Amino acid sequence: MNVAHDESTPWGPARNVRGGRIVFKELLRGAEKTPVNFSLVLADTDVTFKSPRHRHNFDQIRITLEGSTNFGPRHNIEVGDVAYFPEGTAYGPQNQELVGKTSLAMVIQFGGASGNGYMSQRELFEGQERLRVFGDFEGGVFRRKAAAPDGRMNQDAYEAIWEYQNGRPVEYPHPRMTEPVHFRAAHLPWVEIDGPGVYWKELGSFSERNIRLACLKLDPDAVYAPQREPQEQILFITEGSGRFGSGDTWSKRSAIHIAANEAPTMTVTTATEALVLFLPRF
């Protein structure tokens, strides 16, 4: 188990491959070059942020913690919402000016059901710096000084970096969904499980890899002993505090990576709510 805390993790520099200002604080990361590699960040998004319509060859989860996060015309992720962006599904254009204010969000990006994996933040920004020799990044587009072998001058910025870092053309999975899945999670009911003071809210299960999204709620002084699961999990604490059987503690905006077949007991100090992601099972 790996536990990271918002208050003890510094913000990174203001840099991104899209347009406008966005700053990341990376709380958790997985193992590079693996199908289940992941990155969990807090994203402080300025009102100037823009991104063209695009798609990923990985999966993404977003929740808004403060403000409102735009991901397309008439599509905003409000506080308490959960949005799932499946690999291959296009969304956008994003324009935070449509919201008119900044947002603070938690974002998990991870390898999806196709097995393509996920290019780490380190690989992403390393590739961006190396590609600056060959062109410029403007508004989410990489604009080359000279044409690529296939004749392209302009290319989606992330896609250009991915191809540079991997040495081959990117392949996008056929989209299984026509749009991102946007949950108004607050409208789903809590179901009591595993004794008093422990509640579960199942949001959805996706693909043959059993990618699952759920919410967990624990009352003060509750003790939760989860079952062992055959796949890795990520917990993000939106409210509350407590401790694990290992002695590690959690607080508001802590992030926890739980290994497959690991089941840490949770003893609650103050009322706790968390988002739970089951990473794909390969």
N, C-alpha and C positions, 0 to 999 in steps of 0.2 A: 504494500500500500504506500502511496505517495500523497502527501498533503501539502498544499501551498496556500498561502494567505494573501489576500489583497493588501493588507496594511504593511506587509514586510517585503513586497515585491515592487521594484521600481518600474516606472514608465520607460518605454523605449523612446528612441528619437521619432520625430514626426516625419514619417516616410511611408509611401504606399505606391502601388502600381496603377492606381486609378487617378481620379482628379480631385483636387481640394485637399484639405488637411484632415488626417486621421492619425491618432496615436494609439499604440498597442501596449498592453501590459500582459506578457505571456506568463500564465500561472503554471500550466502543465504542458508537457510535450511527450510524444511517444518515441518509438525507435524508428529512425530513418530507414528507408528502403524495405519496409514491411507493409503488408496489405492493410494492417490496422494502425498505421502511424496516424497521429493526431496532434492537434494543437488547440489548447483552450486559452483564449485571450479575453481581456476586457478591452473594448474598443471605444475610445472617446472621439466621437465624430462631430466635426465642425459643420456649421450651416453651409459652408462652401463645398462640401463633399459632393462629387458627382461620379457616376460610373455608367458607361454605355451598357446597353442590353448585352448579356453574355451568359455563359453556362460554364459549369465546372466538370472536371473528370473525377470529382470527389464529392462527398456529402457535406452538408453544413447545417448547423443548428444555431438559431439566434433567439435570444430573449432580451427585451429592453428593460433596463434597470432604472433609468432616469430619462425623461423626455419622451421622444417618439422617433422611431427609425424608419425612414422611407426605403422601400425596395421596389418601387415602381409606381406608375400613375395610379392614384386612388388606393394605394396599398401602403399602410403604415403599421408597424409593429408597436403596439402600445405597451405600457408597463403591465406585466402579468401575462402577456401573450407569449406563445412559443411558435416559432416558424421553422419548418423543415424544408431545406432546399436539396432535393435529390440530384445525384449526378446526372448530367445530360439534359436537365430541365432548364430552359432559358428563363431569365427574369430580368427586370429592369425596363428602361433605364432608371437608375437611382438618382435622386436629386433631393438632397436634404433641405434645399431652399423651399421646397414645397411644404415642408413641416414648419419652417421658419424659426427653428431653434436647434441647439445641439442635442446629441443623445449619448447616453452611456449604455452600452450593450455588452452582454456576454456572448461570445461566438466560439463554437466548437467546429473545427473542420477536420474531417477524418476520411480515411479510405472507405469507399462504398462497396456495394455488393459485387461489382465487376472485378474487384481485385486489383484495380489500377493503383491503389495506395494513395498517399498524399505527400506532396512536396512540402518539406518543412519550411517554416519561416526563415530559418538560416539559409537554406538553399535558394529560396525566393529572392531575398535581398542581396545575396551574393551574386546570383545570376543577373539581377537588375544592374548592379554596379559594373559588372563585366561587359554587359551589352551596351552601356553608354558610349563605348568606343565606336559602335556601329550605328548609333542613332539616338533619338530623343524619345522620352516618355511624355506624352501630352494627353491629358483627359482620358486615361485608360487605354491609350493606343500607343504602340511602339512604331515610330516613324523612322524608317531606315534612310541612311545617307545614300546607299546603293541597293539596288533590287536584290532580293533573295534569289536562290537558284530557280524557284518556281515563278519568279517575276513579281512577287508581291513587294510593295513598298511599305504598306501599313498592315499591322496585325494587332489583334487583341494583346494587350501587354502581358497578362499572365501566361497566355498561350505561347508567346514568343520566348518568355523566360523558361517555361517548362521544356520546350523543344531544345533550347540551348543547353540546359542542364542535363537532359536525358539523351541528346544526340539522335533523336528520331521524331517524326511527326506525332503530335498528340492525337489520340483516338478517344472520341467521346462515346460513352455508352448510349444506346438508343434510349430516349427518355421514356420512363415508365409512367410518368405523370405529366400532364400538360401544363401545370402550374405548381409553384411551391405550395406546401400544405401549411395553412395558417390557422393555428388553434387559438380560440378564445378560451384559454385554459381555466380561467376563473369560473366559467359557466359549467364545467364538468363537476359532478358530485364526488365527494370523498367517500371511500368505503373503508370501514374499520377492519384491520387485519391483525393477526398475531397478538391478540390481547389488547387491553385498554390503552388508549393514548397513542396508537399507531394507525395511521391512515394512508391509503394508497389511492392514486388517481391515474388510471391507465389512459394514455393519450393515443398510442397507436403502435402497431408492429408492421415492419416493412421488409419485404423481399424474402427470398429463401434463406438469407443470412440472418434472419430474425433480429434486425435492427429494431430496438424498442425504445420508446419514449414514455416516461411516466413522471409523476410527482409524488413526493413523500412528505408527510406531515407528522410531527412528533410533539406530543404535549410535554410540558415541563415534568421532569422526573421519570418520564417513560424510559423503558429499556427495550431496545429493538435488536433482536438477534436474527439477522436475515439468513435465508437459505443460501447454500453455496450454488453458484451459477457457472455454467461451462464457458462463459464468455466474459471479457473484460467489461468493467463498468466505470462510468464517470459520474460523480455526484458534484453538483454545484449548489452551495448553500445560499439561498436568497435571504433567509432570516434565521436568527437563533444562534445558540451556542451549546457546546457539550464536549464529550470526550469519547474516544474509542477505547476498546479494551487494551490496545497497545500503549495507551498513554498519550497518543496524539490528540490534539484538540481541534475543534472547528469553531468558526465564528462567521459572522455575516460576510458573504462573498469568498469563503474558502472554497477550494476545488480539491477533489479527492479522486485519485485513480486507484481502482481496486482490480487486482489481478484475477484471472479466471480461477474459480474454485476457492477464492478467498472470501471470508464472510465475517468482517469485523463487527463486534457488538458495539452498539451506539447507546450511550447513557446521556440523557438530555438534561441540560441546565436550564436554558430558556427555550420557549416554544420555537420549534425549528421547521422550516420548509426547504425543500431541495428539489431540483430537477435531476432526474436519473436518466442516463443514456446507457443502453447496452450496446456496445460496439459490435460490429458484424462478427459472426462466428464462421470461421473458415476451417 
